[in-house]
């Protein structure tokens, strides 16, 4: 099963409403995935609560007593740049006047027990075990502002129900992916990506491999649309993807398109969901263009 949703705001004046518009969309997919949920939020440079220029990580610790300020201080000493930490339930966002890769390297060397949920300059990922409504409320999703959000409700079929196994997945700066379906060649593809692209994976989830594939293609200089076109040849299975980048949003279904999906667009926004009921409360949806995305067809808004 699983349910996926995405909301990309074309009108910047709507950005303060992003979380309030997105949260009911994800909650509506509870029946498709009640065991865990997660979402990615893009906070652009124009947002009031955006971090200073530089990199940021979203980190997860199962320990309630994690001292994020102390961790930020230790990282700052090593990087030679200020680092701030903002706790959000079991997660924390660390922002630094330093590249996100340097922050990643520090965590890998000094705190390998922590999970890096996301890295980049605008992306934050929050996910947890539990019903979608509880996850949204725990992290304060309805109050979040930004340019776009992507979310997933999970019914686990291929791995254990854990925070790490929940979606979305991030494998490169500011790229994230959610997935409804199953890949049949992800183990071979994972080995190829590790060998040719130097990618490391944190879970056994095939969706993380799909995200890694797009990261690899983008690193080679491909535009997001081209990377997704290549995925149609290299990813074997059935799937619907919703993908986010720093400035873009994309949707792709496999050539058979057996997993449900619907798109809607107005002058203010573009929205995607596994079922129309997740779109029904969006403002202006009664005037929106609504359609089922075609098989093996890439839909992209914004840029990679």
PASEBA-1860 file (N, C-alpha, C; in nm, 3 decimals):
! residues 304
1> XXXXXXXX> 0.084/-0.120/0.000/0.000/0.000/0.000/0.088/0.125/0.000 ~ 0.097/0.192/0.114/0.169/0.318/0.132/0.098/0.431/0.057 ~ 0.111/0.551/0.112/0.053/0.668/0.051/0.157/0.777/0.039 ~ 0.156/0.848/-0.072/0.251/0.958/-0.091/0.177/1.084/-0.130 ~ 0.229/1.197/-0.087/0.171/1.328/-0.119/0.283/1.427/-0.141 ~ 0.254/1.531/-0.218/0.349/1.639/-0.239/0.276/1.768/-0.268 ~ 0.331/1.878/-0.221/0.271/2.009/-0.245/0.382/2.108/-0.276 ~ 0.375/2.169/-0.394/0.473/2.266/-0.441/0.401/2.398/-0.462
9> XXXXXXXX> 0.444/2.501/-0.389/0.376/2.630/-0.395/0.439/2.718/-0.503 ~ 0.363/2.745/-0.606/0.409/2.832/-0.713/0.399/2.979/-0.674 ~ 0.307/3.011/-0.584/0.284/3.148/-0.539/0.358/3.169/-0.406 ~ 0.465/3.251/-0.404/0.540/3.272/-0.280/0.457/3.326/-0.166 ~ 0.346/3.394/-0.196/0.263/3.449/-0.090/0.193/3.340/-0.009 ~ 0.192/3.219/-0.058/0.129/3.106/0.012/0.226/3.036/0.108 ~ 0.353/3.072/0.107/0.453/2.992/0.176/0.435/2.985/0.327 ~ 0.379/3.086/0.385/0.353/3.079/0.529/0.246/2.976/0.563
17> XXXXXXXX> 0.169/2.932/0.464/0.060/2.836/0.484/0.099/2.693/0.448 ~ 0.224/2.672/0.408/0.263/2.543/0.353/0.226/2.426/0.445 ~ 0.270/2.431/0.570/0.244/2.320/0.661/0.098/2.299/0.689 ~ 0.022/2.409/0.700/-0.122/2.397/0.726/-0.195/2.334/0.609 ~ -0.149/2.360/0.486/-0.211/2.301/0.368/-0.168/2.156/0.348 ~ -0.043/2.128/0.380/0.012/1.996/0.355/-0.034/1.891/0.457 ~ -0.044/1.928/0.583/-0.069/1.829/0.689/-0.198/1.749/0.668 ~ -0.311/1.812/0.631/-0.431/1.730/0.605/-0.413/1.634/0.488
25> XXXXXXXX> -0.330/1.672/0.392/-0.305/1.583/0.279/-0.241/1.453/0.326 ~ -0.139/1.465/0.410/-0.070/1.346/0.458/-0.158/1.264/0.551 ~ -0.231/1.332/0.638/-0.318/1.261/0.732/-0.424/1.179/0.659 ~ -0.469/1.230/0.545/-0.573/1.161/0.468/-0.524/1.026/0.415 ~ -0.393/1.006/0.409/-0.336/0.880/0.360/-0.312/0.778/0.471 ~ -0.367/0.801/0.590/-0.345/0.711/0.702/-0.383/0.567/0.670 ~ -0.496/0.549/0.604/-0.541/0.415/0.572/-0.447/0.338/0.481 ~ -0.365/0.409/0.405/-0.270/0.344/0.316/-0.137/0.313/0.385
33> XXXXXXXX> -0.115/0.372/0.504/0.012/0.347/0.572/0.008/0.393/0.715 ~ -0.042/0.310/0.807/-0.060/0.353/0.945/0.058/0.327/1.039 ~ 0.168/0.262/0.991/0.270/0.222/1.088/0.379/0.326/1.110 ~ 0.400/0.414/1.013/0.498/0.522/1.030/0.472/0.627/0.924 ~ 0.531/0.744/0.944/0.510/0.853/0.849/0.630/0.947/0.854 ~ 0.643/1.026/0.751/0.750/1.125/0.747/0.723/1.229/0.641 ~ 0.796/1.338/0.652/0.780/1.445/0.553/0.909/1.522/0.538 ~ 0.925/1.580/0.421/1.038/1.668/0.391/0.983/1.808/0.367
41> XXXXXXXX> 1.048/1.907/0.424/1.008/2.046/0.405/1.127/2.123/0.353 ~ 1.101/2.205/0.250/1.204/2.291/0.192/1.179/2.434/0.237 ~ 1.274/2.485/0.313/1.267/2.622/0.362/1.367/2.704/0.281 ~ 1.315/2.782/0.186/1.401/2.857/0.096/1.463/2.978/0.162 ~ 1.555/3.041/0.088/1.627/3.156/0.141/1.536/3.273/0.175 ~ 1.416/3.275/0.115/1.325/3.385/0.141/1.236/3.365/0.262 ~ 1.250/3.250/0.329/1.164/3.223/0.443/1.215/3.290/0.569 ~ 1.122/3.334/0.652/1.160/3.407/0.774/1.241/3.321/0.870
49> XXXXXXXX> 1.213/3.189/0.873/1.283/3.101/0.966/1.392/3.019/0.898 ~ 1.435/3.063/0.780/1.541/2.992/0.710/1.674/3.012/0.782 ~ 1.761/2.912/0.778/1.891/2.925/0.844/1.984/3.015/0.765 ~ 2.094/3.059/0.824/2.191/3.138/0.748/2.252/3.057/0.636 ~ 2.313/3.127/0.541/2.374/3.059/0.427/2.477/2.958/0.476 ~ 2.479/2.843/0.415/2.570/2.736/0.455/2.499/2.604/0.448 ~ 2.544/2.507/0.528/2.484/2.375/0.525/2.401/2.348/0.648 ~ 2.317/2.246/0.637/2.243/2.202/0.756/2.213/2.054/0.745
57> XXXXXXXX> 2.207/1.991/0.860/2.172/1.851/0.873/2.049/1.838/0.961 ~ 1.964/1.743/0.927/1.862/1.697/1.020/1.911/1.565/1.077 ~ 1.926/1.558/1.208/1.977/1.439/1.274/1.870/1.376/1.363 ~ 1.878/1.245/1.378/1.787/1.171/1.465/1.866/1.095/1.571 ~ 1.818/1.105/1.694/1.874/1.025/1.802/1.761/0.961/1.880 ~ 1.769/0.831/1.909/1.666/0.766/1.990/1.676/0.803/2.137 ~ 1.784/0.870/2.176/1.806/0.905/2.317/1.740/1.039/2.350 ~ 1.645/1.038/2.444/1.576/1.161/2.482/1.669/1.264/2.543
65> XXXXXXXX> 1.782/1.218/2.596/1.872/1.307/2.668/1.982/1.364/2.578 ~ 1.973/1.345/2.449/2.078/1.392/2.359/2.102/1.542/2.379 ~ 2.228/1.579/2.400/2.265/1.719/2.421/2.307/1.778/2.286 ~ 2.211/1.832/2.214/2.237/1.882/2.080/2.326/2.007/2.082 ~ 2.312/2.089/2.185/2.397/2.209/2.193/2.544/2.170/2.209 ~ 2.570/2.070/2.292/2.707/2.024/2.310/2.762/1.966/2.180 ~ 2.679/1.893/2.109/2.722/1.837/1.981/2.754/1.949/1.883 ~ 2.668/2.052/1.877/2.693/2.165/1.787/2.824/2.236/1.822
73> XXXXXXXX> 2.850/2.249/1.953/2.974/2.314/1.997/3.096/2.234/1.953 ~ 3.091/2.104/1.969/3.203/2.019/1.929/3.225/2.023/1.778 ~ 3.116/2.023/1.703/3.128/2.032/1.557/3.187/2.166/1.516 ~ 3.143/2.274/1.581/3.193/2.407/1.547/3.343/2.418/1.570 ~ 3.391/2.358/1.678/3.534/2.363/1.707/3.615/2.295/1.597 ~ 3.563/2.184/1.547/3.635/2.110/1.443/3.625/2.179/1.308 ~ 3.508/2.236/1.275/3.489/2.298/1.145/3.544/2.439/1.138 ~ 3.563/2.500/1.253/3.608/2.639/1.255/3.502/2.735/1.206
81> XXXXXXXX> 3.376/2.701/1.229/3.263/2.783/1.185/3.151/2.767/1.286 ~ 3.071/2.871/1.308/2.959/2.860/1.402/2.859/2.752/1.360 ~ 2.809/2.678/1.459/2.707/2.576/1.436/2.598/2.596/1.541 ~ 2.473/2.600/1.495/2.360/2.612/1.588/2.275/2.486/1.580 ~ 2.210/2.451/1.690/2.124/2.333/1.696/1.984/2.373/1.739 ~ 1.887/2.318/1.670/1.747/2.343/1.704/1.677/2.208/1.720 ~ 1.641/2.173/1.844/1.576/2.045/1.872/1.431/2.047/1.825 ~ 1.388/1.936/1.769/1.249/1.916/1.734/1.215/1.771/1.764
89> XXXXXXXX> 1.160/1.747/1.884/1.128/1.611/1.930/1.254/1.524/1.925 ~ 1.249/1.411/1.856/1.363/1.320/1.849/1.467/1.362/1.746 ~ 1.440/1.470/1.674/1.528/1.519/1.571/1.589/1.653/1.613 ~ 1.691/1.694/1.541/1.747/1.828/1.558/1.803/1.874/1.425 ~ 1.792/2.003/1.398/1.850/2.063/1.279/1.975/2.139/1.321 ~ 2.088/2.101/1.263/2.214/2.171/1.287/2.246/2.255/1.165 ~ 2.265/2.384/1.185/2.295/2.477/1.077/2.434/2.534/1.099 ~ 2.509/2.547/0.991/2.648/2.594/1.002/2.687/2.679/0.884
97> XXXXXXXX> 2.780/2.769/0.907/2.840/2.846/0.798/2.953/2.762/0.739 ~ 2.917/2.642/0.696/3.013/2.546/0.641/2.936/2.453/0.548 ~ 3.004/2.389/0.453/2.935/2.296/0.362/2.873/2.179/0.437 ~ 2.760/2.132/0.387/2.693/2.019/0.452/2.780/1.893/0.449 ~ 2.863/1.877/0.346/2.948/1.758/0.340/3.046/1.755/0.455 ~ 3.100/1.872/0.493/3.190/1.876/0.608/3.117/1.837/0.736 ~ 2.991/1.876/0.746/2.911/1.839/0.862/2.884/1.689/0.862 ~ 2.851/1.634/0.745/2.830/1.490/0.732/2.954/1.412/0.777
105> XXXXXXXX> 3.069/1.458/0.729/3.194/1.388/0.762/3.221/1.390/0.912 ~ 3.191/1.503/0.977/3.213/1.512/1.121/3.123/1.413/1.195 ~ 2.997/1.405/1.156/2.905/1.312/1.223/2.951/1.168/1.202 ~ 2.991/1.135/1.080/3.035/0.998/1.051/3.156/0.961/1.135 ~ 3.247/1.057/1.158/3.370/1.028/1.232/3.352/1.031/1.382 ~ 3.258/1.115/1.431/3.248/1.138/1.574/3.120/1.085/1.640 ~ 3.010/1.078/1.563/2.885/1.028/1.620/2.815/0.935/1.522 ~ 2.878/0.823/1.489/2.816/0.731/1.393/2.688/0.667/1.444
113> XXXXXXXX> 2.657/0.684/1.573/2.532/0.631/1.628/2.411/0.715/1.588 ~ 2.433/0.836/1.541/2.324/0.923/1.499/2.288/0.895/1.354 ~ 2.161/0.915/1.319/2.115/0.901/1.181/2.107/1.039/1.116 ~ 2.166/1.051/1.000/2.152/1.174/0.922/2.025/1.159/0.837 ~ 1.921/1.229/0.876/1.795/1.221/0.802/1.800/1.302/0.673 ~ 1.869/1.416/0.676/1.881/1.496/0.555/2.000/1.588/0.565 ~ 2.048/1.631/0.448/2.160/1.724/0.439/2.137/1.816/0.321 ~ 2.189/1.936/0.331/2.177/2.033/0.223/2.181/2.173/0.277
121> XXXXXXXX> 2.104/2.261/0.215/2.095/2.398/0.263/1.952/2.442/0.291 ~ 1.853/2.372/0.233/1.714/2.411/0.252/1.626/2.297/0.302 ~ 1.672/2.173/0.290/1.589/2.056/0.320/1.595/2.015/0.467 ~ 1.479/1.980/0.523/1.469/1.916/0.653/1.376/1.796/0.640 ~ 1.413/1.684/0.696/1.330/1.563/0.694/1.300/1.521/0.837 ~ 1.173/1.493/0.863/1.127/1.445/0.993/1.044/1.319/0.970 ~ 1.074/1.212/1.045/0.997/1.090/1.030/1.003/1.010/1.158 ~ 0.898/0.928/1.179/0.888/0.856/1.306/0.785/0.745/1.292
129> XXXXXXXX> 0.794/0.648/1.381/0.693/0.543/1.390/0.567/0.602/1.451 ~ 0.451/0.560/1.400/0.324/0.608/1.454/0.230/0.654/1.344 ~ 0.109/0.686/1.383/0.009/0.734/1.289/0.051/0.868/1.231 ~ 0.017/0.895/1.105/0.058/1.021/1.042/0.019/1.146/1.122 ~ -0.101/1.148/1.178/-0.142/1.266/1.254/-0.050/1.290/1.372 ~ -0.014/1.184/1.442/0.074/1.198/1.557/0.213/1.245/1.516 ~ 0.262/1.194/1.404/0.393/1.235/1.355/0.391/1.382/1.315 ~ 0.288/1.424/1.243/0.276/1.563/1.201/0.272/1.657/1.322
137> XXXXXXXX> 0.192/1.620/1.422/0.179/1.705/1.540/0.306/1.705/1.623 ~ 0.373/1.591/1.631/0.495/1.582/1.713/0.601/1.680/1.663 ~ 0.612/1.693/1.532/0.716/1.779/1.476/0.666/1.920/1.440 ~ 0.540/1.947/1.468/0.487/2.081/1.441/0.470/2.112/1.294 ~ 0.439/2.012/1.214/0.427/2.032/1.069/0.325/2.139/1.030 ~ 0.207/2.146/1.097/0.107/2.246/1.052/0.156/2.390/1.064 ~ 0.256/2.416/1.146/0.305/2.552/1.163/0.423/2.585/1.071 ~ 0.468/2.489/0.991/0.589/2.510/0.912/0.561/2.593/0.787
145> XXXXXXXX> 0.658/2.676/0.751/0.654/2.754/0.628/0.760/2.702/0.533 ~ 0.743/2.729/0.406/0.842/2.687/0.309/0.785/2.691/0.169 ~ 0.860/2.635/0.075/0.820/2.637/-0.065/0.752/2.508/-0.109 ~ 0.797/2.393/-0.056/0.731/2.267/-0.091/0.757/2.162/0.015 ~ 0.666/2.065/0.021/0.674/1.954/0.114/0.637/1.825/0.042 ~ 0.699/1.716/0.083/0.673/1.583/0.029/0.659/1.488/0.147 ~ 0.560/1.398/0.142/0.538/1.310/0.256/0.500/1.170/0.217 ~ 0.503/1.081/0.318/0.481/0.938/0.295/0.419/0.877/0.420
153> XXXXXXXX> 0.319/0.793/0.400/0.265/0.710/0.507/0.296/0.565/0.470 ~ 0.348/0.489/0.565/0.406/0.360/0.531/0.328/0.243/0.587 ~ 0.311/0.144/0.502/0.268/0.011/0.544/0.383/-0.082/0.508 ~ 0.466/-0.116/0.605/0.590/-0.187/0.578/0.564/-0.325/0.519 ~ 0.632/-0.355/0.411/0.620/-0.487/0.348/0.756/-0.553/0.330 ~ 0.864/-0.473/0.328/0.994/-0.530/0.296/1.097/-0.514/0.407 ~ 1.061/-0.446/0.515/1.157/-0.427/0.624/1.083/-0.392/0.752 ~ 1.158/-0.386/0.861/1.097/-0.362/0.991/1.039/-0.221/1.002
161> XXXXXXXX> 0.946/-0.206/1.096/0.887/-0.075/1.122/0.980/0.000/1.217 ~ 1.057/0.091/1.164/1.152/0.170/1.242/1.152/0.313/1.193 ~ 1.204/0.403/1.276/1.218/0.542/1.234/1.308/0.552/1.112 ~ 1.419/0.479/1.113/1.512/0.486/1.001/1.451/0.435/0.872 ~ 1.361/0.338/0.881/1.301/0.281/0.762/1.185/0.359/0.706 ~ 1.138/0.459/0.780/1.031/0.543/0.730/1.083/0.632/0.617 ~ 0.991/0.685/0.538/1.027/0.776/0.429/1.001/0.920/0.476 ~ 1.056/1.022/0.409/1.135/1.024/0.285/1.280/0.984/0.309
169> XXXXXXXX> 1.352/0.967/0.194/1.495/0.940/0.197/1.570/1.051/0.126 ~ 1.683/1.088/0.185/1.772/1.189/0.128/1.908/1.125/0.110 ~ 1.966/1.139/-0.010/2.098/1.080/-0.036/2.197/1.181/-0.092 ~ 2.154/1.299/-0.127/2.242/1.405/-0.176/2.188/1.537/-0.129 ~ 2.268/1.641/-0.137/2.224/1.770/-0.085/2.089/1.812/-0.142 ~ 1.992/1.827/-0.053/1.861/1.882/-0.084/1.779/1.798/-0.180 ~ 1.814/1.671/-0.200/1.730/1.583/-0.280/1.662/1.483/-0.189 ~ 1.531/1.466/-0.207/1.460/1.363/-0.131/1.360/1.293/-0.221
177> XXXXXXXX> 1.319/1.174/-0.180/1.228/1.092/-0.260/1.136/1.013/-0.168 ~ 1.010/1.003/-0.210/0.916/0.909/-0.150/0.864/0.819/-0.261 ~ 0.821/0.700/-0.224/0.802/0.593/-0.321/0.685/0.506/-0.278 ~ 0.597/0.478/-0.370/0.492/0.380/-0.352/0.514/0.272/-0.455 ~ 0.548/0.152/-0.410/0.575/0.043/-0.503/0.690/-0.043/-0.456 ~ 0.757/-0.108/-0.549/0.868/-0.197/-0.514/0.962/-0.209/-0.632 ~ 1.092/-0.203/-0.603/1.194/-0.224/-0.705/1.247/-0.366/-0.695 ~ 1.269/-0.429/-0.809/1.316/-0.568/-0.810/1.467/-0.578/-0.827
185> XXXXXXXX> 1.534/-0.471/-0.867/1.678/-0.479/-0.892/1.757/-0.386/-0.801 ~ 1.702/-0.353/-0.683/1.769/-0.252/-0.602/1.898/-0.302/-0.536 ~ 1.910/-0.433/-0.512/2.033/-0.482/-0.452/2.151/-0.469/-0.550 ~ 2.128/-0.508/-0.675/2.232/-0.492/-0.777/2.263/-0.346/-0.801 ~ 2.160/-0.264/-0.801/2.179/-0.121/-0.824/2.255/-0.057/-0.708 ~ 2.227/-0.101/-0.585/2.298/-0.049/-0.468/2.448/-0.078/-0.480 ~ 2.483/-0.199/-0.522/2.624/-0.233/-0.539/2.689/-0.145/-0.647 ~ 2.616/-0.121/-0.753/2.669/-0.036/-0.861/2.690/0.107/-0.814
193> XXXXXXXX> 2.596/0.160/-0.738/2.606/0.298/-0.689/2.720/0.313/-0.589 ~ 2.741/0.210/-0.507/2.853/0.214/-0.413/2.986/0.208/-0.487 ~ 2.989/0.127/-0.592/3.114/0.107/-0.667/3.146/0.227/-0.757 ~ 3.047/0.274/-0.831/3.072/0.378/-0.930/3.048/0.519/-0.877 ~ 2.960/0.532/-0.777/2.928/0.665/-0.728/2.977/0.694/-0.588 ~ 3.031/0.591/-0.520/3.080/0.611/-0.384/2.971/0.637/-0.283 ~ 2.847/0.599/-0.313/2.736/0.624/-0.222/2.733/0.521/-0.110 ~ 2.693/0.567/0.009/2.673/0.479/0.123/2.527/0.486/0.163
201> XXXXXXXX> 2.470/0.373/0.204/2.328/0.366/0.236/2.311/0.329/0.383 ~ 2.207/0.386/0.447/2.184/0.366/0.589/2.081/0.258/0.619 ~ 2.001/0.218/0.518/1.895/0.120/0.542/1.894/0.017/0.429 ~ 1.803/-0.080/0.441/1.782/-0.180/0.337/1.666/-0.143/0.246 ~ 1.612/-0.026/0.262/1.492/0.015/0.189/1.523/0.045/0.043 ~ 1.442/-0.010/-0.048/1.465/0.013/-0.190/1.444/0.158/-0.230 ~ 1.364/0.232/-0.154/1.342/0.373/-0.185/1.469/0.455/-0.165 ~ 1.551/0.418/-0.067/1.678/0.488/-0.048/1.769/0.464/-0.167
209> XXXXXXXX> 1.762/0.346/-0.227/1.842/0.318/-0.346/1.795/0.404/-0.463 ~ 1.664/0.419/-0.479/1.611/0.504/-0.585/1.657/0.649/-0.568 ~ 1.656/0.698/-0.444/1.705/0.833/-0.417/1.854/0.842/-0.449 ~ 1.929/0.738/-0.412/2.071/0.737/-0.442/2.099/0.739/-0.590 ~ 2.016/0.669/-0.666/2.033/0.668/-0.811/2.018/0.809/-0.868 ~ 1.916/0.881/-0.824/1.896/1.018/-0.874/2.011/1.109/-0.832 ~ 2.058/1.094/-0.709/2.174/1.171/-0.662/2.294/1.147/-0.754 ~ 2.317/1.021/-0.787/2.428/0.985/-0.874/2.415/1.049/-1.010
217> XXXXXXXX> 2.296/1.043/-1.069/2.274/1.104/-1.200/2.291/1.256/-1.195 ~ 2.240/1.320/-1.094/2.254/1.465/-1.082/2.400/1.504/-1.064 ~ 2.476/1.424/-0.989/2.618/1.452/-0.969/2.695/1.442/-1.100 ~ 2.643/1.365/-1.195/2.707/1.353/-1.326/2.672/1.469/-1.418 ~ 2.587/1.561/-1.369/2.553/1.678/-1.448/2.416/1.674/-1.513 ~ 2.340/1.568/-1.489/2.207/1.557/-1.549/2.110/1.653/-1.480 ~ 2.017/1.707/-1.556/1.905/1.779/-1.497/1.810/1.678/-1.435 ~ 1.723/1.725/-1.346/1.631/1.634/-1.278/1.546/1.557/-1.378
225> XXXXXXXX> 1.495/1.623/-1.479/1.412/1.555/-1.579/1.491/1.445/-1.649 ~ 1.617/1.473/-1.684/1.700/1.372/-1.751/1.730/1.255/-1.659 ~ 1.754/1.283/-1.530/1.781/1.176/-1.435/1.661/1.083/-1.422 ~ 1.543/1.140/-1.422/1.422/1.057/-1.412/1.396/0.980/-1.541 ~ 1.428/1.039/-1.655/1.416/0.965/-1.782/1.509/0.844/-1.780 ~ 1.630/0.863/-1.729/1.724/0.751/-1.721/1.676/0.645/-1.623 ~ 1.606/0.686/-1.519/1.554/0.591/-1.421/1.457/0.493/-1.484 ~ 1.386/0.536/-1.585/1.292/0.447/-1.652/1.362/0.327/-1.715
233> XXXXXXXX> 1.488/0.344/-1.750/1.565/0.235/-1.810/1.638/0.152/-1.704 ~ 1.681/0.218/-1.598/1.769/0.150/-1.501/1.698/0.093/-1.379 ~ 1.579/0.143/-1.347/1.506/0.094/-1.230/1.399/-0.004/-1.275 ~ 1.409/-0.124/-1.227/1.315/-0.230/-1.265/1.216/-0.252/-1.151 ~ 1.088/-0.243/-1.182/0.986/-0.264/-1.080/0.864/-0.182/-1.109 ~ 0.778/-0.168/-1.009/0.660/-0.083/-1.024/0.667/0.024/-0.917 ~ 0.639/0.149/-0.955/0.661/0.259/-0.862/0.591/0.386/-0.908 ~ 0.559/0.467/-0.809/0.530/0.608/-0.828/0.625/0.683/-0.737
241> XXXXXXXX> 0.699/0.776/-0.794/0.793/0.859/-0.719/0.741/1.002/-0.709 ~ 0.760/1.063/-0.593/0.753/1.208/-0.578/0.891/1.251/-0.530 ~ 0.949/1.348/-0.597/1.087/1.386/-0.575/1.095/1.536/-0.548 ~ 1.178/1.574/-0.452/1.203/1.714/-0.424/1.350/1.748/-0.440 ~ 1.378/1.866/-0.491/1.512/1.922/-0.492/1.502/2.062/-0.434 ~ 1.616/2.133/-0.428/1.617/2.265/-0.367/1.513/2.358/-0.429 ~ 1.499/2.351/-0.560/1.406/2.441/-0.629/1.305/2.368/-0.715 ~ 1.291/2.238/-0.698/1.206/2.164/-0.789/1.123/2.055/-0.724
249> XXXXXXXX> 1.025/2.009/-0.799/0.934/1.903/-0.757/0.902/1.820/-0.880 ~ 0.903/1.687/-0.868/0.880/1.601/-0.983/0.800/1.478/-0.943 ~ 0.732/1.422/-1.042/0.653/1.300/-1.025/0.683/1.207/-1.142 ~ 0.698/1.078/-1.113/0.723/0.978/-1.217/0.654/0.848/-1.181 ~ 0.588/0.788/-1.280/0.532/0.653/-1.266/0.604/0.560/-1.363 ~ 0.612/0.433/-1.327/0.679/0.336/-1.412/0.596/0.311/-1.539 ~ 0.648/0.238/-1.637/0.577/0.218/-1.763/0.444/0.145/-1.752 ~ 0.424/0.067/-1.646/0.295/-0.002/-1.629/0.198/0.084/-1.549
257> XXXXXXXX> 0.249/0.161/-1.455/0.170/0.256/-1.375/0.057/0.187/-1.299 ~ 0.091/0.081/-1.227/-0.013/0.011/-1.150/-0.037/0.074/-1.013 ~ 0.052/0.162/-0.967/0.033/0.229/-0.839/-0.043/0.359/-0.862 ~ -0.143/0.388/-0.779/-0.230/0.502/-0.804/-0.159/0.636/-0.785 ~ -0.205/0.737/-0.859/-0.150/0.872/-0.846/-0.245/0.970/-0.914 ~ -0.252/1.089/-0.860/-0.331/1.196/-0.920/-0.257/1.327/-0.900 ~ -0.263/1.414/-1.000/-0.201/1.546/-0.995/-0.309/1.652/-1.008 ~ -0.286/1.766/-0.945/-0.376/1.881/-0.959/-0.290/2.007/-0.961
265> XXXXXXXX> -0.333/2.106/-1.040/-0.254/2.228/-1.053/-0.344/2.350/-1.068 ~ -0.306/2.455/-0.996/-0.368/2.587/-1.010/-0.256/2.688/-1.031 ~ -0.292/2.816/-1.039/-0.189/2.920/-1.051/-0.106/2.930/-0.923 ~ -0.160/2.883/-0.810/-0.093/2.896/-0.682/-0.008/2.776/-0.643 ~ -0.046/2.656/-0.687/0.020/2.536/-0.639/0.009/2.419/-0.736 ~ 0.096/2.322/-0.714/0.086/2.190/-0.777/0.084/2.088/-0.663 ~ -0.007/1.992/-0.671/-0.018/1.891/-0.566/-0.028/1.753/-0.629 ~ 0.026/1.655/-0.557/0.022/1.516/-0.600/-0.016/1.430/-0.482
273> XXXXXXXX> -0.092/1.323/-0.506/-0.126/1.230/-0.400/-0.159/1.094/-0.460 ~ -0.156/0.993/-0.374/-0.195/0.859/-0.418/-0.344/0.853/-0.449 ~ -0.423/0.936/-0.381/-0.567/0.938/-0.403/-0.617/1.083/-0.398 ~ -0.723/1.110/-0.473/-0.774/1.247/-0.484/-0.819/1.304/-0.349 ~ -0.865/1.218/-0.259/-0.918/1.270/-0.133/-0.815/1.351/-0.055 ~ -0.684/1.327/-0.081/-0.582/1.407/-0.015/-0.573/1.548/-0.071 ~ -0.631/1.571/-0.187/-0.625/1.703/-0.251/-0.753/1.783/-0.230 ~ -0.857/1.718/-0.180/-0.991/1.775/-0.184/-1.008/1.901/-0.103
281> XXXXXXXX> -0.922/1.925/-0.001/-0.938/2.044/0.083/-0.843/2.158/0.047 ~ -0.765/2.142/-0.057/-0.675/2.249/-0.097/-0.753/2.369/-0.151 ~ -0.710/2.492/-0.123/-0.784/2.609/-0.170/-0.783/2.619/-0.323 ~ -0.900/2.633/-0.381/-0.911/2.646/-0.525/-0.910/2.516/-0.601 ~ -0.917/2.402/-0.531/-0.909/2.273/-0.600/-1.027/2.254/-0.695 ~ -1.139/2.318/-0.667/-1.255/2.304/-0.756/-1.230/2.366/-0.893 ~ -1.130/2.453/-0.903/-1.095/2.514/-1.032/-0.965/2.459/-1.088 ~ -0.908/2.360/-1.022/-0.778/2.307/-1.062/-0.789/2.216/-1.184
289> XXXXXXXX> -0.681/2.209/-1.260/-0.666/2.104/-1.360/-0.626/1.977/-1.285 ~ -0.704/1.871/-1.302/-0.681/1.746/-1.230/-0.665/1.635/-1.332 ~ -0.558/1.554/-1.317/-0.537/1.447/-1.411/-0.455/1.335/-1.347 ~ -0.463/1.219/-1.410/-0.381/1.106/-1.368/-0.251/1.110/-1.448 ~ -0.135/1.115/-1.380/-0.009/1.119/-1.456/0.007/0.996/-1.543 ~ 0.054/1.018/-1.664/0.069/0.910/-1.761/0.186/0.818/-1.723 ~ 0.180/0.693/-1.765/0.293/0.603/-1.740/0.419/0.653/-1.810 ~ 0.536/0.626/-1.748/0.666/0.654/-1.807/0.677/0.798/-1.858
297> XXXXXXXX> 0.617/0.891/-1.785/0.619/1.032/-1.824/0.668/1.114/-1.705 ~ 0.767/1.198/-1.729/0.826/1.279/-1.625/0.751/1.413/-1.615 ~ 0.710/1.448/-1.495/0.647/1.577/-1.469/0.737/1.654/-1.373 ~ 0.779/1.773/-1.414/0.872/1.853/-1.333/0.823/1.996/-1.325 ~ 0.832/2.052/-1.203/0.806/2.193/-1.181/0.929/2.252/-1.113 ~ 0.966/2.373/-1.151/1.086/2.434/-1.097/1.208/2.378/-1.165 ~ 1.323/2.380/-1.096/1.449/2.332/-1.153/1.516/2.239/-1.053 ~ 1.615/2.165/-1.102/1.691/2.075/-1.014/1.783/2.153/-0.924
END
